[in-house]
């Protein structure tokens, strides 16, 4: 049986520090305090940034094999501690245990990918003799670390989304300070504990600092930091960008992802994947299936299949193996989304399944005929609710996918390659997933969005591009 500690430290300049135990973290199912962690003050954050600045030259000089060995060490230790990591995630996030184990697997994958990429930071030789004046000149460029980075990670994937910032930073040689979500800090703290075992990392290479939002401005505004990578809500993300000054900013924000089901789709396959994508971890994912757009010829049949399946989903204690729907992150968030559902019904929507709410537990909900001006259609639900609509032409379906201020990912169920290519050309999203749901992600692919869904791309190789700068050299043969 895994047992969590009562108190956890923060990590300041590679070292565990226990200045207080001011952050109480609850078990999201019971609502009781599960453990406490240290909370960083602005003075501690300032000290961490100063440490990252001091560490930057040594981090940049780490050999590729040394960075790979650090990442391989993390893969090994996370594998050894996988049960602890999964249980901690289940408690602090309320994520069903099977899903928590899946996220630990992705954490390990992400660090393994980064270990491989640590030795692949290539440059390029470029001919410059494009005209007589450049005869005898040649150019070449390489990528160099951008310097100290600031990372702010969210509550919904506290292991893997933190890993998508930490792992590429180590792979390329950037020191960093990280603020994990105050609701779910433990996963990042355990990562700090594992990184602290690596003597090759210079002092100041990393700091893991739970902090209140009010006291964390330095993560955004401090000019010593060269990059801010934030994953979270659009409202917060764009506000941080406005305050970030001259540093590079990467934003992974929200969505209200759509999935299109064409009349030639395998309906049993689409059913299984949409139920997963719409209700996995209570819908608390940026790419969770929020809108399902179904061809009119199969609409009634597929709607009834979905409604019947959604009614069978098991809700309850996330520590139980058969639980599929656990609690939302807080009772406040459950009440918010319940209000959106009720408002949609009052506006003419039909509730096909679910919609009940008790504490932080919101029943998996399915609706049709939702007004396109309602919060449930326009905004990011970030919870266990899916809406249905119908289309007659493919062009109409694509237009409805694009009828959103967000543009993260979209799913398509069709056998027609021409329709797939049209969607790839026309959809205003960061990625399309064919014959699967918008929720699908592999950790080495370029991941990110357009419009209000953010800026930049994650996926180790692509994050490394943001964490490096091109340094050019020109040679003249004489």
Phi and psi in degrees as a GROMACS rama.xvg file:
@    title "Ramachandran Plot"
@    xaxis  label "Phi"
@    yaxis  label "Psi"
@TYPE xy
-72.7343  135.692  UNK-2
-123.721  122.608  UNK-3
-81.3398  153.327  UNK-4
-73.7632  162.388  UNK-5
-77.7524  -32.8126  UNK-6
-138.159  138.621  UNK-7
-124.709  149.77  UNK-8
-86.5019  176.624  UNK-9
-100.619  169.395  UNK-10
-117.088  117.479  UNK-11
-118.489  116.819  UNK-12
50.4872  50.3769  UNK-13
79.6083  -3.47091  UNK-14
-118.272  143.609  UNK-15
-70.9128  129.093  UNK-16
-132.609  137.836  UNK-17
-124.149  72.2931  UNK-18
-73.4218  -21.1543  UNK-19
-166.77  -177.148  UNK-20
-136.704  51.0627  UNK-21
-84.5653  -15.1473  UNK-22
-98.7543  112.2  UNK-23
-91.9047  126.816  UNK-24
-113.687  128.247  UNK-25
-94.9546  154.232  UNK-26
-72.3704  118.049  UNK-27
-70.6238  -14.4296  UNK-28
-89.263  -45.8185  UNK-29
-87.0324  -23.7543  UNK-30
81.6468  -2.54867  UNK-31
-85.3815  153.725  UNK-32
-65.3073  124.529  UNK-33
-93.7627  -36.1389  UNK-34
-168.463  173.312  UNK-35
-126.071  152.434  UNK-36
-129.413  163.531  UNK-37
-69.541  149.351  UNK-38
-118.104  125.55  UNK-39
-78.6332  136.313  UNK-40
-91.6797  166.883  UNK-41
-55.7925  -34.5188  UNK-42
-63.1563  -39.8915  UNK-43
-68.0262  -41.0949  UNK-44
-62.3976  -42.3061  UNK-45
-59.9524  -43.1383  UNK-46
-64.6125  -37.6155  UNK-47
-65.9069  -41.5574  UNK-48
-64.7965  -42.0201  UNK-49
-60.1156  -39.722  UNK-50
-64.5583  -39.2472  UNK-51
-64.8497  -38.1177  UNK-52
-63.3245  -44.4063  UNK-53
-64.2576  -34.5148  UNK-54
-78.6004  -16.9799  UNK-55
-56.936  -45.8311  UNK-56
-61.9062  -41.7322  UNK-57
-68.7397  -38.311  UNK-58
-62.7756  -41.0752  UNK-59
-65.0864  -25.239  UNK-60
-92.1626  -4.55765  UNK-61
-58.0983  135.984  UNK-62
-69.6968  153.911  UNK-63
-56.595  -40.6668  UNK-64
-67.3679  -31.3173  UNK-65
-68.6296  -42.0293  UNK-66
-65.5199  -39.8478  UNK-67
-62.402  -40.1134  UNK-68
-65.4618  -37.3479  UNK-69
-61.054  -46.1752  UNK-70
-68.3235  -38.1299  UNK-71
-63.5764  -38.0541  UNK-72
-60.0774  -43.4123  UNK-73
-62.5433  -43.4735  UNK-74
-57.6235  -45.4478  UNK-75
-64.4558  -46.9639  UNK-76
-70.897  -37.5491  UNK-77
-64.9514  -36.692  UNK-78
-64.8083  -40.0994  UNK-79
-67.6291  -29.556  UNK-80
-107.898  22.7466  UNK-81
-62.7404  -36.8425  UNK-82
-66.8596  -40.5601  UNK-83
-64.0612  -45.1052  UNK-84
-62.9525  -42.2357  UNK-85
-66.7032  -41.8928  UNK-86
-66.2334  -42.7507  UNK-87
-59.3592  -41.8163  UNK-88
-66.0274  -41.9402  UNK-89
-59.3404  -41.3806  UNK-90
-73.2221  -53.5161  UNK-91
-77.0985  -27.0527  UNK-92
-105.096  -13.6539  UNK-93
72.0547  19.2826  UNK-94
-81.1891  128.721  UNK-95
-49.1669  143.999  UNK-96
-60.2034  -37.3296  UNK-97
-64.2772  -40.695  UNK-98
-69.0401  -35.1933  UNK-99
-63.031  -42.1794  UNK-100
-63.287  -37.0061  UNK-101
-63.8644  -38.5008  UNK-102
-68.647  -35.6799  UNK-103
-61.6096  -40.1985  UNK-104
-60.1319  -39.8501  UNK-105
-70.2239  -36.5309  UNK-106
-55.4252  -47.2793  UNK-107
-64.553  -43.3984  UNK-108
-57.7065  -43.6104  UNK-109
-64.1045  -42.6655  UNK-110
-69.9281  -33.2807  UNK-111
-66.5394  -42.0842  UNK-112
-60.6381  -43.4732  UNK-113
-63.3262  -37.156  UNK-114
-60.9999  -37.8081  UNK-115
-69.3815  -43.1501  UNK-116
-71.3444  -18.2051  UNK-117
-60.7756  -23.1016  UNK-118
-106.19  15.4601  UNK-119
-123.859  29.1343  UNK-120
-84.4626  77.8004  UNK-121
-85.7231  158.961  UNK-122
-116.628  -152.916  UNK-123
-157.554  144.016  UNK-124
-97.1451  134.705  UNK-125
-127.645  124.619  UNK-126
-69.4524  133.484  UNK-127
-109.314  -6.08701  UNK-128
-80.6086  61.0629  UNK-129
-87.7016  -8.69347  UNK-130
-154.492  165.415  UNK-131
-54.8442  -34.4971  UNK-132
-68.9354  -17.3699  UNK-133
-105.813  10.8599  UNK-134
-62.689  133.751  UNK-135
90.0215  -1.23917  UNK-136
-104.023  145.907  UNK-137
-138.851  153.912  UNK-138
-124.165  157.396  UNK-139
-154.479  151.182  UNK-140
-139.084  154.589  UNK-141
-135.38  166.269  UNK-142
-101.718  133.776  UNK-143
-121.99  152.407  UNK-144
-59.2574  140.674  UNK-145
-72.6056  -25.0952  UNK-146
118.091  -160.091  UNK-147
-60.6649  132.448  UNK-148
-116.603  150.459  UNK-149
-114.234  128.683  UNK-150
-122.808  132.811  UNK-151
-126.637  117.85  UNK-152
-112.318  156.909  UNK-153
-95.7786  178.735  UNK-154
-85.3237  -20.915  UNK-155
-81.1976  -32.666  UNK-156
-128.295  70.203  UNK-157
-67.8816  -18.0475  UNK-158
-88.4511  -60.5374  UNK-159
-74.3426  -32.0043  UNK-160
-75.5326  -28.7074  UNK-161
-68.0415  -39.5336  UNK-162
-61.1286  -34.808  UNK-163
-70.1835  -8.84781  UNK-164
-103.958  -47.1669  UNK-165
-67.1132  -47.9714  UNK-166
-62.7878  -47.9496  UNK-167
-67.0428  -29.571  UNK-168
-62.573  -43.1082  UNK-169
-67.2878  -41.7028  UNK-170
-59.1117  -33.4882  UNK-171
-101.505  -13.9819  UNK-172
93.9318  38.175  UNK-173
-106.743  124.632  UNK-174
-69.4118  155.756  UNK-175
-149.15  156.54  UNK-176
-118.626  136.361  UNK-177
-124.974  135.808  UNK-178
-109.228  104.673  UNK-179
-76.4111  159.93  UNK-180
-59.4391  136.186  UNK-181
-65.2856  -23.882  UNK-182
-75.5402  -24.9515  UNK-183
-143.096  65.15  UNK-184
-87.2788  -13.4975  UNK-185
-67.501  -38.43  UNK-186
-56.7432  -45.3458  UNK-187
-67.0158  -35.728  UNK-188
-63.7241  -40.8324  UNK-189
-65.3075  -36.8874  UNK-190
-61.0305  -40.0187  UNK-191
-61.9223  -39.4753  UNK-192
-61.3306  -39.9549  UNK-193
-71.1918  -42.6245  UNK-194
-63.7593  -31.8272  UNK-195
-66.1305  -15.4987  UNK-196
-78.7581  -6.27892  UNK-197
-99.1883  99.5023  UNK-198
-67.5992  -20.9442  UNK-199
-68.4513  -23.3146  UNK-200
-72.8727  126.746  UNK-201
-67.5055  153.951  UNK-202
-58.7803  130.525  UNK-203
96.2187  -1.05987  UNK-204
-61.1889  -32.5928  UNK-205
-151.484  150.492  UNK-206
-140.799  134.133  UNK-207
-114.269  113.001  UNK-208
-130.757  90.4364  UNK-209
-55.9608  135.069  UNK-210
-154.648  151.168  UNK-211
-71.0741  150.855  UNK-212
-60.5658  -38.6816  UNK-213
-64.5423  -29.8567  UNK-214
-100.435  13.0611  UNK-215
-113.416  21.1911  UNK-216
-58.2715  -31.8485  UNK-217
-61.5181  -28.1904  UNK-218
-58.4269  -27.4657  UNK-219
-102.787  -43.9441  UNK-220
-92.951  -20.5002  UNK-221
-65.3877  124.763  UNK-222
-75.2041  -10.7546  UNK-223
-72.1252  -20.6026  UNK-224
-84.8101  136.521  UNK-225
-101.311  -13.6131  UNK-226
-149.89  138.829  UNK-227
-115.904  121.88  UNK-228
-115.769  115.252  UNK-229
-121.342  133.797  UNK-230
-122.162  124.212  UNK-231
169.817  -151.97  UNK-232
-76.9145  149.438  UNK-233
-60.2506  -41.3259  UNK-234
-57.9405  -45.2167  UNK-235
-70.9122  -43.4329  UNK-236
-60.3909  -48.0001  UNK-237
-68.7242  -31.4913  UNK-238
-64.6857  -42.1814  UNK-239
-63.8928  -40.5537  UNK-240
-58.8785  -40.3032  UNK-241
-65.2965  -24.3295  UNK-242
-99.8189  -2.07954  UNK-243
-80.6035  -12.5622  UNK-244
72.6839  -136.873  UNK-245
-85.1008  -9.58072  UNK-246
-70.9951  154.173  UNK-247
-67.2434  144.017  UNK-248
-128.454  130.982  UNK-249
-118.214  127.778  UNK-250
-123.496  122.593  UNK-251
-112.133  104.539  UNK-252
-115.17  -146.587  UNK-253
-94.2837  -173.489  UNK-254
-166.726  166.42  UNK-255
-135.19  67.9674  UNK-256
-58.7847  143.841  UNK-257
-110.575  149.665  UNK-258
-128.51  132.201  UNK-259
-104.344  131.631  UNK-260
-115.938  108.845  UNK-261
-83.72  167.856  UNK-262
-70.064  -17.0268  UNK-263
-94.934  6.83872  UNK-264
-70.8122  152.917  UNK-265
-75.7813  104.504  UNK-266
-69.1539  -33.822  UNK-267
-65.9834  -42.0837  UNK-268
-65.6112  -46.4752  UNK-269
-61.2573  -39.5436  UNK-270
-58.8469  -51.7427  UNK-271
-60.7  -41.9672  UNK-272
-74.11  -36.6376  UNK-273
-70.1579  -38.4314  UNK-274
-62.3803  -42.6314  UNK-275
-62.3319  -53.0647  UNK-276
-65.6249  -28.0794  UNK-277
-84.8196  -26.9984  UNK-278
-125.386  -5.1438  UNK-279
-53.404  135.059  UNK-280
41.8884  47.25  UNK-281
57.4794  30.5361  UNK-282
70.4921  11.2275  UNK-283
-89.7874  67.8815  UNK-284
-145.468  141.989  UNK-285
-60.3324  -28.4779  UNK-286
-110.184  20.1693  UNK-287
-64.0676  147.457  UNK-288
-70.8734  110.961  UNK-289
-104.414  -35.5794  UNK-290
-122.361  127.429  UNK-291
-116.177  122.36  UNK-292
-112.558  114.459  UNK-293
-117.315  137.689  UNK-294
-60.9934  139.847  UNK-295
-60.342  -28.4611  UNK-296
-68.5168  -26.132  UNK-297
-115.909  5.88473  UNK-298
-58.3813  -53.9096  UNK-299
-60.9297  -43.7878  UNK-300
-62.8655  -47.5018  UNK-301
-72.4359  -35.1642  UNK-302
-58.8981  -46.2066  UNK-303
-67.5395  -35.8244  UNK-304
-62.2425  -45.4635  UNK-305
-63.2031  -46.7843  UNK-306
-59.695  -42.6837  UNK-307
-64.4352  -40.2359  UNK-308
-70.5463  -42.8892  UNK-309
-60.7577  -35.8489  UNK-310
-66.5556  -16.0923  UNK-311
-93.4664  -6.44146  UNK-312
-66.2747  134.567  UNK-313
-88.2237  124.835  UNK-314
-108.854  153.457  UNK-315
150.829  -148.313  UNK-316
-64.7541  120.507  UNK-317
-65.4569  -14.646  UNK-318
-78.6072  -12.9359  UNK-319
-82.9289  136.993  UNK-320
-63.8474  -29.784  UNK-321
-90.9688  1.93659  UNK-322
-76.4341  128.926  UNK-323
-106.389  -37.1745  UNK-324
-109.406  112.651  UNK-325
-98.3702  -166.687  UNK-326
-73.3067  154.651  UNK-327
-72.2949  171.03  UNK-328
-64.4569  -24.4809  UNK-329
-158.639  159.062  UNK-330
-62.9808  -35.8709  UNK-331
-57.9982  -45.1471  UNK-332
-68.1297  -36.9854  UNK-333
-64.1032  -41.5806  UNK-334
-66.1214  -38.8334  UNK-335
-57.4582  -51.0068  UNK-336
-70.2174  -35.3216  UNK-337
-58.62  -40.4448  UNK-338
-63.3943  -39.3958  UNK-339
-64.6517  -40.5094  UNK-340
-63.3325  -47.4744  UNK-341
-61.6599  -39.9548  UNK-342
-66.1811  -37.8185  UNK-343
-64.3301  -42.07  UNK-344
-63.907  -42.9223  UNK-345
-62.4733  -26.7094  UNK-346
-88.9408  6.22342  UNK-347
114.538  -3.33122  UNK-348
-71.5906  155.438  UNK-349
-109.137  125.272  UNK-350
-85.4227  117.264  UNK-351
-94.1487  -25.8928  UNK-352
-161.539  148.796  UNK-353
69.0152  -153.657  UNK-354
103.255  -10.7067  UNK-355
-75.8238  156.312  UNK-356
-144.969  132.203  UNK-357
-140.913  112.948  UNK-358
61.7712  -129.904  UNK-359
-87.4649  -1.0684  UNK-360
-91.1029  115.3  UNK-361
-113.4  126.157  UNK-362
-63.3583  145.615  UNK-363
-59.5072  123.402  UNK-364
-114.796  145.6  UNK-365
-136.282  128.579  UNK-366
-134.206  155.988  UNK-367
-129.677  167.359  UNK-368
58.5685  39.7052  UNK-369
-80.3965  130.121  UNK-370
-60.8298  131.828  UNK-371
-71.2842  -5.04946  UNK-372
-97.5055  -5.03763  UNK-373
-78.2399  157.035  UNK-374
-57.0384  -36.8878  UNK-375
-66.2811  -24.017  UNK-376
-94.3782  -40.7975  UNK-377
-80.9073  -41.1534  UNK-378
-95.7244  176.065  UNK-379
-86.1565  117.546  UNK-380
-69.2848  -43.8086  UNK-381
52.8006  49.0479  UNK-382
-169.654  -179.668  UNK-383
-80.9929  70.7416  UNK-384
-144.271  138.81  UNK-385
-131.781  139.1  UNK-386
-113.673  150.227  UNK-387
-119.072  144.774  UNK-388
-148.402  170.725  UNK-389
-123.218  156.09  UNK-390
-135.958  159.547  UNK-391
-111.176  -34.9478  UNK-392
-120.751  154.636  UNK-393
-61.9327  -37.7966  UNK-394
-61.8547  -38.3776  UNK-395
-65.4812  -40.2163  UNK-396
-63.681  -45.2327  UNK-397
-64.8601  -37.7307  UNK-398
-63.3671  -37.0204  UNK-399
-70.585  -37.2134  UNK-400
-57.259  -44.0382  UNK-401
-75.5676  -9.67973  UNK-402
-77.4268  66.7352  UNK-403
-160.338  145.938  UNK-404
-76.6672  -9.69295  UNK-405
-100.187  164.531  UNK-406
-163.178  70.3487  UNK-407
-96.0246  -72.9594  UNK-408
-142.946  159.181  UNK-409
-136.824  149.915  UNK-410
-111.776  147.004  UNK-411
-133.559  128.762  UNK-412
-112.61  100.957  UNK-413
-157.926  155.771  UNK-414
-104.138  2.35221  UNK-415
-96.0184  109.304  UNK-416
-64.2443  -29.8239  UNK-417
-67.1511  -39.7233  UNK-418
-66.3119  -37.5796  UNK-419
-60.9509  -46.3892  UNK-420
-66.4154  -37.0055  UNK-421
-60.6034  -42.5169  UNK-422
-64.9906  -41.6004  UNK-423
-60.8939  -36.1011  UNK-424
-74.4328  -39.5247  UNK-425
-104.226  -21.9386  UNK-426
-75.5246  133.176  UNK-427
-90.7111  71.5205  UNK-428
-141.755  165.035  UNK-429
-75.7502  -22.3246  UNK-430
-166.024  150.658  UNK-431
-117.563  147.642  UNK-432
-123.196  118.267  UNK-433
-95.9729  130.405  UNK-434
59.8414  32.9545  UNK-435
-159.393  -178.397  UNK-436
-94.2288  163.979  UNK-437
-58.9542  -23.0633  UNK-438
-75.7696  -4.95739  UNK-439
-80.131  132.497  UNK-440
-148.263  133.889  UNK-441
-108.685  142.654  UNK-442
-79.3978  0.131808  UNK-443
-106.171  -0.0541948  UNK-444
-88.4186  157.434  UNK-445
-69.8855  123.763  UNK-446
-129.297  127.329  UNK-447
165.988  179.354  UNK-448
-132.77  -178.093  UNK-449
-124.234  179.444  UNK-450
53.8441  -135.597  UNK-451
-75.541  -0.0159665  UNK-452
-83.5001  -5.25973  UNK-453
130.259  -167.642  UNK-454
-136.958  139.694  UNK-455
87.4309  177.764  UNK-456
-135.472  141.906  UNK-457
-103.727  -171.722  UNK-458
98.9919  123.768  UNK-459
-48.6708  -51.9582  UNK-460
-58.0901  -38.1807  UNK-461
-80.0067  -33.7384  UNK-462
-65.5498  -36.9173  UNK-463
-59.2223  -36.9303  UNK-464
-60.0823  -40.5337  UNK-465
-72.0927  -26.9032  UNK-466
-91.9075  8.57929  UNK-467
-131.123  163.061  UNK-468
-125.011  148.748  UNK-469
-80.772  128.485  UNK-470
-116.41  116.404  UNK-471
-92.9731  152.318  UNK-472
-139.032  134.675  UNK-473
-115.256  132.267  UNK-474
-119.802  132.009  UNK-475
-108.473  125.376  UNK-476
-80.6797  125.103  UNK-477
